[in-house]
Amino acid sequence: MTINISLPAEMEARVREHVASGLYGSASEVVREALRLFESYQSVRASTLVALRTDLEQGLLDRQSGRVAPMDMTTLKAEGRARKSHNAA
């Protein structure tokens, strides 16, 4: 299959640089690798979103059931700063 694509000059230069480096034999190889990486990234992103939604649902359930309490951010910051200064000493 043959597909002709247009790339902005900056992207075309990057493709040419990859071919010139010797890592790829042609622009087609660069584009194929880029698509494989993109698909892999999309898969990881989808898995991450599923995990995030699961964590959010669990957090909401924990809150509804009373397993968590409101946080006092001023106290939390003070404790963090105290730990930081203690570890730095």
Secondary structure, 3 states (H helix, E strand, C coil): CCCCCCCCHHHHHHHHHHHHCCCCCCHHHHHHHHHHHHHHHHHHHHHHHHHHHHHHHHHHHHHHHCCCCCCCHHHHHHHHHHHHHHHHC
